[in-house]
Amino acid sequence: MSTEDRLNQMRGYKATLNNPNVSEEAKQNAQAMLNEIGGDHPREELFQARGDQNKDPMRVSAGLKAAQHNPGVTERGKQEAAEKMEGMED
């Protein structure tokens, strides 16, 4: 089974756990299956499996630039965004 298939299964079981229309028995079964396939954080695992290959450098740069001008971002966050942008230019 591919990583993507396994993660899709995890997503389905997590959806079952959060669905109010699903019986307790089904929720227990979904939790047991999650435990069996080894995890309940599909988004984090998918990100680790894919790495940076799906990130558009232009969009990353735009996000970092926006962070530098966002009044909701701390000064430290703005500095880190600027440093990351400098690192992308190297």
Secondary structure, DSSP 8 states (H G I E B T S, - for coil): --HHHHHHHHHHHHHHHH-TTS-HHHHHHHHHHHHHHT-S-HHHHHHHHHTTTT--HHHHHHHHHHHHH-TTS-HHHHHHHHHHHHHHH-
